[in-house]
Amino acid sequence: MTEGAPPDETDVEAADDGSTGHQSDEPAAAGDGADDATTDSGPADSATEQTAPAEPASETAVSEASDIPSDVQKYDRFKKIEGGTYDRANDFLRDRTYITAREWAIARLCADFRTETGVEMTKIGENLPELVPFMTDTYTPQAVNQARAAFEDKVRKAGATFLYGAMCDFFTAEDLDDVMYEATEVAKFLLEVEGVDLAVEDEMEAEDRISSVMREVREQSAALRHDEVCCPECGNEFEVDE
């Protein structure tokens, strides 16, 4: 797929010619039309009639930078993959999650650019290459919303799949701990790539809390699957409502 292409293009499409949004680097000729304008003029007149100098490149760059909103200029997520490509990020995510690099980036931006009235989708789409290094194209608000909706849908389905696996007795307690450990490591890595600083103590506390919650889920699901007040697997007793 085209690096950072809008979501209406699939991941298997060939890259386009990259001509969209690019302008010719050749400056306009400075003296076009000068001869016609000075045909009847004497030497003194022709010497004074000169074309205005071209605007310096530095001033043009400053002008373009001033068009970028201040909060976009200050945004410092994804700096750890400044030289990364869309395909590389996408391959990593495809191997470990259900989401694409596009959906990951858009989800992060939607969380960071949320106001009281909603997500600033126009700002995200128009400044996408400035916000995320591996996204090379701008998006319409509709394209941003589509990627956001795809992310949410995949998270909901993955959550239901995981919870069923935890509740249906498919995994042992040890297996479930392994699943949670692997999922936690991938999630932490993505957060670190985004620029989130995770203290070791906070990581350990989060892992302990997650493990505790999953053990509780497994025990309560065992109570749901059995009519006995004592789980035949772990021996724990449960209060069964009439």
RAZI-V302160 format. One record per residue. N is the residue number from 1. RES is the residue in one small letter. SS is DSSP state (h for helix, s for strand, l for the rest). Layout:
BEGIN
n=N res=RES ss=SS
n=N res=RES ss=SS
END
This chain:
BEGIN
n=1 res=m ss=l
n=2 res=t ss=l
n=3 res=e ss=l
n=4 res=g ss=l
n=5 res=a ss=l
n=6 res=p ss=l
n=7 res=p ss=l
n=8 res=d ss=l
n=9 res=e ss=l
n=10 res=t ss=l
n=11 res=d ss=l
n=12 res=v ss=l
n=13 res=e ss=l
n=14 res=a ss=l
n=15 res=a ss=l
n=16 res=d ss=l
n=17 res=d ss=l
n=18 res=g ss=l
n=19 res=s ss=l
n=20 res=t ss=l
n=21 res=g ss=l
n=22 res=h ss=l
n=23 res=q ss=l
n=24 res=s ss=l
n=25 res=d ss=l
n=26 res=e ss=l
n=27 res=p ss=l
n=28 res=a ss=l
n=29 res=a ss=l
n=30 res=a ss=l
n=31 res=g ss=l
n=32 res=d ss=l
n=33 res=g ss=l
n=34 res=a ss=h
n=35 res=d ss=h
n=36 res=d ss=h
n=37 res=a ss=h
n=38 res=t ss=l
n=39 res=t ss=l
n=40 res=d ss=l
n=41 res=s ss=l
n=42 res=g ss=l
n=43 res=p ss=h
n=44 res=a ss=h
n=45 res=d ss=h
n=46 res=s ss=h
n=47 res=a ss=h
n=48 res=t ss=h
n=49 res=e ss=l
n=50 res=q ss=l
n=51 res=t ss=l
n=52 res=a ss=l
n=53 res=p ss=l
n=54 res=a ss=l
n=55 res=e ss=l
n=56 res=p ss=l
n=57 res=a ss=h
n=58 res=s ss=h
n=59 res=e ss=h
n=60 res=t ss=h
n=61 res=a ss=h
n=62 res=v ss=h
n=63 res=s ss=h
n=64 res=e ss=h
n=65 res=a ss=h
n=66 res=s ss=h
n=67 res=d ss=l
n=68 res=i ss=l
n=69 res=p ss=l
n=70 res=s ss=h
n=71 res=d ss=h
n=72 res=v ss=h
n=73 res=q ss=h
n=74 res=k ss=h
n=75 res=y ss=l
n=76 res=d ss=l
n=77 res=r ss=l
n=78 res=f ss=l
n=79 res=k ss=h
n=80 res=k ss=h
n=81 res=i ss=h
n=82 res=e ss=l
n=83 res=g ss=l
n=84 res=g ss=l
n=85 res=t ss=l
n=86 res=y ss=h
n=87 res=d ss=h
n=88 res=r ss=h
n=89 res=a ss=h
n=90 res=n ss=h
n=91 res=d ss=h
n=92 res=f ss=h
n=93 res=l ss=h
n=94 res=r ss=h
n=95 res=d ss=h
n=96 res=r ss=h
n=97 res=t ss=l
n=98 res=y ss=l
n=99 res=i ss=l
n=100 res=t ss=l
n=101 res=a ss=h
n=102 res=r ss=h
n=103 res=e ss=h
n=104 res=w ss=h
n=105 res=a ss=h
n=106 res=i ss=h
n=107 res=a ss=h
n=108 res=r ss=h
n=109 res=l ss=h
n=110 res=c ss=h
n=111 res=a ss=h
n=112 res=d ss=h
n=113 res=f ss=l
n=114 res=r ss=s
n=115 res=t ss=s
n=116 res=e ss=l
n=117 res=t ss=l
n=118 res=g ss=s
n=119 res=v ss=s
n=120 res=e ss=l
n=121 res=m ss=h
n=122 res=t ss=h
n=123 res=k ss=h
n=124 res=i ss=h
n=125 res=g ss=h
n=126 res=e ss=h
n=127 res=n ss=l
n=128 res=l ss=h
n=129 res=p ss=h
n=130 res=e ss=h
n=131 res=l ss=h
n=132 res=v ss=l
n=133 res=p ss=l
n=134 res=f ss=l
n=135 res=m ss=l
n=136 res=t ss=l
n=137 res=d ss=l
n=138 res=t ss=l
n=139 res=y ss=l
n=140 res=t ss=l
n=141 res=p ss=h
n=142 res=q ss=h
n=143 res=a ss=h
n=144 res=v ss=h
n=145 res=n ss=h
n=146 res=q ss=h
n=147 res=a ss=h
n=148 res=r ss=h
n=149 res=a ss=h
n=150 res=a ss=h
n=151 res=f ss=h
n=152 res=e ss=h
n=153 res=d ss=h
n=154 res=k ss=h
n=155 res=v ss=h
n=156 res=r ss=h
n=157 res=k ss=h
n=158 res=a ss=h
n=159 res=g ss=h
n=160 res=a ss=h
n=161 res=t ss=h
n=162 res=f ss=h
n=163 res=l ss=h
n=164 res=y ss=h
n=165 res=g ss=h
n=166 res=a ss=h
n=167 res=m ss=h
n=168 res=c ss=l
n=169 res=d ss=l
n=170 res=f ss=l
n=171 res=f ss=l
n=172 res=t ss=l
n=173 res=a ss=h
n=174 res=e ss=h
n=175 res=d ss=h
n=176 res=l ss=h
n=177 res=d ss=h
n=178 res=d ss=h
n=179 res=v ss=h
n=180 res=m ss=h
n=181 res=y ss=h
n=182 res=e ss=h
n=183 res=a ss=h
n=184 res=t ss=h
n=185 res=e ss=h
n=186 res=v ss=h
n=187 res=a ss=h
n=188 res=k ss=h
n=189 res=f ss=h
n=190 res=l ss=h
n=191 res=l ss=h
n=192 res=e ss=h
n=193 res=v ss=h
n=194 res=e ss=h
n=195 res=g ss=l
n=196 res=v ss=l
n=197 res=d ss=l
n=198 res=l ss=l
n=199 res=a ss=l
n=200 res=v ss=h
n=201 res=e ss=h
n=202 res=d ss=h
n=203 res=e ss=h
n=204 res=m ss=h
n=205 res=e ss=h
n=206 res=a ss=h
n=207 res=e ss=h
n=208 res=d ss=h
n=209 res=r ss=h
n=210 res=i ss=h
n=211 res=s ss=h
n=212 res=s ss=h
n=213 res=v ss=h
n=214 res=m ss=h
n=215 res=r ss=h
n=216 res=e ss=h
n=217 res=v ss=h
n=218 res=r ss=h
n=219 res=e ss=h
n=220 res=q ss=h
n=221 res=s ss=h
n=222 res=a ss=h
n=223 res=a ss=h
n=224 res=l ss=h
n=225 res=r ss=h
n=226 res=h ss=l
n=227 res=d ss=l
n=228 res=e ss=l
n=229 res=v ss=l
n=230 res=c ss=s
n=231 res=c ss=l
n=232 res=p ss=l
n=233 res=e ss=l
n=234 res=c ss=l
n=235 res=g ss=l
n=236 res=n ss=l
n=237 res=e ss=s
n=238 res=f ss=l
n=239 res=e ss=l
n=240 res=v ss=l
n=241 res=d ss=l
n=242 res=e ss=l
END
